[in-house]
Amino acid sequence: MKINILFLIDSLQYGGAEKQLVELIENLDSNLYSLHICCLKPSGPLYDELTIPKTTLSYKRFGSLSVIPVVRELVSYIKKNNIQIVQTFFQDPFLLAALSSYFCSFKLIGTFLDLGFWRTPLESCKMRFAYRYFDGFIANSEAVKNHFVHVDRLDPLKVRIIYNGFDYSKVEKVAAPTGNASGPCIGIVANLNRPVKRVDDFIMAAALVKKRCPESRFLIAGDGHLRPELERLAADLGISGSTSFVGRVANPLDYIKTMSVGVICSETEGFSNSIIEYMACEVPVVVTAVGGNPELVKDGVNGFLVPVAEPEQLADRICRILESPELHRQMGIRNRDLVKNNFSIDYMCNEYGSYYQQVASGNNP
């Protein structure tokens, strides 16, 4: 008999966690699982394109009386569809699901995707209260698991690590670069809404790379309210003519395929989908040594690890790769093989399926 699973998430916009959830939905065995999705807020094309049962709640915020009819709506959906497992993503879905568990019976799984950079003492108290109603948790890296086990004193046996998966066939469908553009391309795929992504460090490093490797050009894929400030920084450093802000893109692989080096310079990171995408496209990487990044990158082997807020070191490692075609080639091949062998979408779905079966049967710790 199929297991009925409801995914509860804020919304389905274009983001790393949201795209991973869609991949999971599209690749789980439909003979074993009946999947549903519930969003707290209106969503975009990712939501519209899904063909599974879906609903959007009339949610505003947790700390008001308006949450009562939202909980009723969620409980009604769970009962009507005989949902056996609810899996939550992000803070408010955690809290709503915990509250809903008072009124109906289901297994509850929480998903940890970052190192909690958004948390305040009040938010931490609310989350720790909610955790007691969860049957288990999934973390997308060892670093993320260790963080929540240490900070929130969770039982490590209740936290399962399942790395993000990647559908390598998508790389094969992307056309190869035409070669019309001159000079190596150094790129970053990142949200431009969060200062913790430190895209300004990328731009400062780009200015240094430009001096050492004058033919270099730079690409920033992503959008957000910080974009005007970052564009001004590029202009102030004299590299606006060599820097392309392409905005939010539906398929970053189209741009990643043109990169010579992929960069992530965040000050906090759970498990970066962008790094996986770079690697799948045979792109050497230079990333900050935070969160789950060292679980993907071995320094000097398939890329370089650098400290946070050190654009000079970031620039130096980028230039090392640009100046050594053989190093570039070897790193690219190692990255491609690592993704194909260790981070496939099939492996991820098998791990999730195994965990769902375990939780549904009540055999989890």
C-alpha positions as CSV (number, residue, x, y, z in Angstrom):
1,M,0.0,0.0,0.0
2,K,1.2,3.5,-0.9
3,I,2.5,5.8,1.8
4,N,0.7,9.2,1.7
5,I,3.2,12.0,2.2
6,L,2.6,15.8,2.5
7,F,5.4,18.2,1.9
8,L,4.8,21.5,3.9
9,I,6.9,24.5,2.7
10,D,6.6,28.3,2.8
11,S,6.4,28.6,-1.0
12,L,7.8,27.2,-4.2
13,Q,9.9,30.0,-5.6
14,Y,13.2,29.5,-7.5
15,G,15.7,28.5,-4.7
16,G,18.0,25.7,-3.9
17,A,15.7,24.0,-1.3
18,E,12.6,24.4,-3.5
19,K,14.3,23.0,-6.6
20,Q,15.6,20.0,-4.6
21,L,12.1,19.3,-3.3
22,V,10.7,19.4,-6.9
23,E,13.4,17.0,-7.9
24,L,12.4,14.7,-5.1
25,I,8.8,14.8,-6.0
26,E,9.5,14.1,-9.7
27,N,11.7,11.2,-9.0
28,L,10.2,9.3,-6.1
29,D,8.6,6.0,-7.0
30,S,4.9,6.8,-7.7
31,N,4.1,3.1,-7.1
32,L,5.2,3.4,-3.5
33,Y,4.3,7.0,-2.5
34,S,1.3,9.2,-3.0
35,L,2.7,12.7,-2.8
36,H,1.0,16.0,-1.9
37,I,2.4,19.5,-1.4
38,C,1.1,22.3,0.7
39,C,2.5,25.9,0.6
40,L,1.9,28.6,3.1
41,K,2.1,31.4,0.6
42,P,1.3,31.8,-3.2
43,S,4.0,30.4,-5.4
44,G,5.3,30.6,-8.9
45,P,6.0,28.3,-11.9
46,L,7.6,25.5,-9.9
47,Y,4.3,25.1,-8.0
48,D,2.2,25.4,-11.2
49,E,4.2,22.8,-13.1
50,L,3.7,20.1,-10.4
51,T,1.1,17.5,-11.3
52,I,0.6,16.1,-7.8
53,P,-2.3,17.2,-5.5
54,K,-1.5,20.6,-4.0
55,T,-2.9,23.3,-1.9
56,T,-2.0,26.8,-0.6
57,L,-3.0,27.9,2.8
58,S,-4.2,31.4,3.7
59,Y,-1.3,32.0,6.0
60,K,0.0,35.4,7.3
61,R,2.1,34.8,10.3
62,F,2.4,32.4,13.2
63,G,2.0,34.8,16.2
64,S,-1.6,35.9,15.6
65,L,-5.1,34.5,15.9
66,S,-5.2,34.2,12.1
67,V,-3.2,31.0,12.5
68,I,-6.2,29.2,13.9
69,P,-8.2,28.8,10.7
70,V,-5.0,28.0,8.9
71,V,-4.3,25.1,11.3
72,R,-7.9,23.9,10.8
73,E,-7.4,24.0,7.0
74,L,-4.2,22.0,7.3
75,V,-5.7,19.4,9.6
76,S,-8.7,19.0,7.3
77,Y,-6.4,18.4,4.4
78,I,-4.4,15.8,6.3
79,K,-7.5,13.9,7.4
80,K,-9.2,14.1,4.1
81,N,-6.2,12.7,2.2
82,N,-5.2,10.2,4.9
83,I,-1.7,11.7,5.1
84,Q,0.6,9.4,7.0
85,I,3.8,11.5,6.9
86,V,4.2,15.3,6.9
87,Q,7.7,16.6,6.0
88,T,8.4,20.2,6.8
89,F,10.8,22.7,5.3
90,F,11.8,26.0,7.1
91,Q,10.6,27.6,10.3
92,D,6.9,28.3,10.0
93,P,6.0,24.9,8.5
94,F,7.8,23.3,11.4
95,L,5.6,25.3,13.9
96,L,2.3,24.7,12.0
97,A,2.9,21.0,11.7
98,A,3.7,20.6,15.3
99,L,0.6,22.5,16.3
100,S,-1.5,20.5,13.9
101,S,-0.3,17.2,15.4
102,Y,-2.5,18.0,18.4
103,F,-5.6,17.5,16.3
104,C,-4.8,14.5,14.0
105,S,-2.4,11.6,13.9
106,F,0.6,11.5,11.5
107,K,4.3,11.0,11.5
108,L,6.3,14.2,11.4
109,I,9.7,14.7,9.8
110,G,11.6,18.0,9.9
111,T,14.2,19.0,7.3
112,F,17.3,21.0,8.2
113,L,18.9,22.7,5.2
114,D,21.2,25.4,6.6
115,L,23.0,26.4,9.8
116,G,20.2,28.5,11.2
117,F,21.7,31.9,10.3
118,W,18.2,33.4,10.5
119,R,17.6,32.4,14.1
120,T,17.1,34.7,17.1
121,P,16.7,33.6,20.7
122,L,12.9,33.8,20.4
123,E,12.9,31.8,17.2
124,S,15.2,29.2,18.8
125,C,12.8,28.8,21.7
126,K,9.8,28.2,19.4
127,M,11.7,25.7,17.3
128,R,12.9,23.7,20.3
129,F,9.3,23.6,21.6
130,A,8.2,22.2,18.2
131,Y,10.9,19.6,17.9
132,R,9.3,17.4,20.7
133,Y,6.5,16.6,18.3
134,F,8.8,15.3,15.5
135,D,9.5,11.7,14.9
136,G,12.7,12.4,13.0
137,F,14.8,14.8,11.1
138,I,16.7,15.0,7.8
139,A,19.9,17.1,7.4
140,N,21.5,17.7,4.0
141,S,25.1,17.5,5.3
142,E,27.2,16.3,8.3
143,A,27.8,19.9,9.2
144,V,24.1,20.7,9.3
145,K,23.4,17.7,11.5
146,N,26.2,18.5,13.9
147,H,25.0,22.1,14.2
148,F,21.5,21.2,15.3
149,V,22.5,18.3,17.4
150,H,24.9,20.6,19.3
151,V,22.8,23.8,19.4
152,D,19.4,22.2,20.1
153,R,20.6,19.1,21.9
154,L,18.8,16.8,19.5
155,D,19.3,13.1,19.7
156,P,21.8,12.4,16.9
157,L,20.1,9.0,16.2
158,K,17.0,10.9,15.2
159,V,18.8,12.9,12.5
160,R,19.4,11.2,9.2
161,I,21.9,12.7,6.7
162,I,20.7,12.6,3.1
163,Y,22.8,14.6,0.7
164,N,21.1,16.6,-2.1
165,G,21.0,14.7,-5.4
166,F,21.5,15.9,-8.9
167,D,20.0,14.7,-12.2
168,Y,23.1,14.4,-14.4
169,S,21.0,13.9,-17.5
170,K,20.2,17.6,-17.3
171,V,23.8,18.5,-18.0
172,E,23.8,16.3,-21.1
173,K,20.8,18.3,-22.5
174,V,22.5,21.7,-22.2
175,A,24.2,22.9,-25.4
176,A,27.9,23.4,-25.2
177,P,29.1,27.0,-25.2
178,T,29.5,28.5,-28.7
179,G,32.9,29.9,-27.9
180,N,32.0,33.4,-29.2
181,A,32.9,35.1,-25.9
182,S,36.5,35.8,-25.3
183,G,38.4,35.1,-22.1
184,P,37.7,32.8,-19.2
185,C,34.4,33.3,-17.3
186,I,34.4,33.2,-13.5
187,G,30.8,32.9,-12.1
188,I,28.7,32.7,-9.0
189,V,25.1,31.5,-8.7
190,A,23.6,33.0,-5.5
191,N,20.7,34.8,-4.0
192,L,21.2,38.6,-3.9
193,N,18.8,39.1,-1.0
194,R,21.1,37.8,1.8
195,P,24.3,39.5,2.9
196,V,25.5,36.2,4.2
197,K,26.1,35.2,0.5
198,R,28.8,37.8,0.4
199,V,28.6,38.4,-3.3
200,D,30.5,41.7,-2.6
201,D,33.5,39.5,-1.8
202,F,33.1,37.9,-5.2
203,I,33.2,41.3,-6.9
204,M,36.2,42.5,-4.9
205,A,38.0,39.3,-5.8
206,A,37.0,39.8,-9.5
207,A,38.7,43.2,-9.6
208,L,41.9,41.5,-8.3
209,V,41.6,38.6,-10.8
210,K,41.1,41.2,-13.6
211,K,44.5,42.7,-12.8
212,R,46.3,39.4,-12.9
213,C,44.3,37.7,-15.7
214,P,43.2,40.7,-17.8
215,E,41.0,38.7,-20.2
216,S,38.8,37.4,-17.5
217,R,35.1,38.2,-17.4
218,F,32.6,37.7,-14.6
219,L,29.0,36.4,-14.3
220,I,26.5,36.8,-11.4
221,A,23.3,34.7,-11.7
222,G,20.7,35.6,-9.1
223,D,18.6,38.5,-8.1
224,G,17.4,40.4,-5.0
225,H,17.4,43.8,-3.3
226,L,21.2,43.9,-3.0
227,R,21.7,43.9,-6.7
228,P,21.9,47.7,-7.2
229,E,24.5,48.0,-4.4
230,L,26.5,45.2,-6.0
231,E,26.3,46.8,-9.4
232,R,27.6,50.1,-8.0
233,L,30.5,48.2,-6.4
234,A,31.4,46.7,-9.7
235,A,31.4,50.1,-11.3
236,D,33.4,51.7,-8.5
237,L,36.1,48.9,-9.0
238,G,36.2,49.5,-12.7
239,I,34.9,46.1,-13.8
240,S,31.3,46.8,-14.7
241,G,32.2,46.3,-18.4
242,S,33.5,42.8,-17.6
243,T,30.7,41.8,-15.2
244,S,27.3,40.5,-16.3
245,F,24.4,40.5,-13.9
246,V,22.0,38.0,-15.6
247,G,19.3,38.0,-12.8
248,R,17.4,35.0,-11.6
249,V,17.4,32.2,-14.2
250,A,15.2,29.2,-14.5
251,N,18.1,26.9,-15.6
252,P,21.5,28.0,-14.2
253,L,23.2,25.2,-16.1
254,D,23.0,27.2,-19.3
255,Y,25.3,29.8,-17.7
256,I,27.4,27.4,-15.6
257,K,28.4,25.5,-18.8
258,T,30.2,28.8,-19.9
259,M,32.2,29.1,-16.6
260,S,35.9,28.4,-16.2
261,V,35.6,28.6,-12.4
262,G,32.6,28.5,-10.1
263,V,32.6,30.4,-6.8
264,I,30.6,30.3,-3.6
265,C,31.8,32.8,-0.9
266,S,29.1,32.6,1.7
267,E,29.8,33.0,5.4
268,T,27.4,30.2,6.1
269,E,26.2,27.3,4.0
270,G,24.4,24.1,4.5
271,F,24.9,22.0,1.4
272,S,25.3,24.2,-1.7
273,N,23.3,23.2,-4.7
274,S,25.3,25.7,-6.8
275,I,28.5,23.8,-6.0
276,I,26.9,20.5,-7.1
277,E,25.8,22.2,-10.3
278,Y,29.3,23.6,-11.0
279,M,30.8,20.2,-10.4
280,A,28.4,18.4,-12.6
281,C,29.4,20.7,-15.5
282,E,33.1,19.9,-14.9
283,V,33.8,23.3,-13.5
284,P,36.6,23.7,-10.9
285,V,35.4,25.5,-7.8
286,V,36.7,28.0,-5.2
287,V,34.5,28.1,-2.1
288,T,34.6,29.2,1.5
289,A,35.4,26.5,4.0
290,V,32.1,26.7,5.8
291,G,29.2,24.3,6.5
292,G,28.9,21.4,4.1
293,N,31.4,22.9,1.6
294,P,34.4,20.8,2.8
295,E,32.2,17.7,2.4
296,L,32.2,18.4,-1.3
297,V,35.6,20.0,-1.9
298,K,39.0,18.7,-1.1
299,D,41.4,21.6,-1.1
300,G,43.7,21.4,-4.1
301,V,42.1,18.3,-5.5
302,N,38.8,19.2,-7.1
303,G,38.8,22.9,-6.1
304,F,40.1,25.2,-3.4
305,L,38.7,26.1,0.0
306,V,39.3,29.7,1.3
307,P,38.5,31.6,4.5
308,V,35.4,33.8,4.7
309,A,35.8,37.5,3.9
310,E,39.2,37.0,2.2
311,P,38.8,38.3,-1.4
312,E,42.6,38.3,-1.9
313,Q,42.8,34.5,-1.2
314,L,39.7,34.0,-3.3
315,A,41.3,35.8,-6.2
316,D,44.6,34.0,-5.9
317,R,43.0,30.5,-6.0
318,I,40.8,31.5,-9.0
319,C,44.0,32.7,-10.8
320,R,45.8,29.5,-10.0
321,I,43.2,27.5,-11.8
322,L,43.1,29.9,-14.8
323,E,46.9,29.9,-15.1
324,S,47.1,26.0,-15.1
325,P,45.1,24.4,-17.9
326,E,46.1,20.9,-16.6
327,L,44.9,21.7,-13.1
328,H,41.7,23.1,-14.6
329,R,41.2,19.9,-16.6
330,Q,41.9,17.5,-13.7
331,M,39.7,19.3,-11.3
332,G,36.8,19.4,-13.8
333,I,37.0,15.7,-14.4
334,R,37.1,14.9,-10.7
335,N,34.1,17.1,-10.0
336,R,32.0,15.5,-12.8
337,D,32.9,12.0,-11.6
338,L,32.1,12.9,-8.0
339,V,28.6,14.1,-8.8
340,K,27.8,11.1,-11.0
341,N,29.1,8.6,-8.5
342,N,28.1,10.0,-5.2
343,F,25.3,12.6,-5.6
344,S,22.9,11.1,-8.1
345,I,19.2,11.9,-7.9
346,D,18.5,8.1,-7.8
347,Y,20.7,7.7,-4.7
348,M,19.0,10.6,-3.0
349,C,15.5,9.2,-3.7
350,N,16.5,5.8,-2.5
351,E,17.7,7.3,0.8
352,Y,14.5,9.3,1.2
353,G,12.4,6.2,0.4
354,S,14.2,4.1,2.9
355,Y,13.7,6.7,5.6
356,Y,10.0,7.1,4.8
357,Q,9.5,3.4,5.1
358,Q,11.4,3.4,8.4
359,V,9.4,6.3,9.9
360,A,6.0,5.0,8.6
361,S,6.7,1.6,10.3
362,G,7.6,3.2,13.5
363,N,11.1,1.8,13.5
364,N,13.0,5.1,13.8
365,P,14.8,5.8,17.1
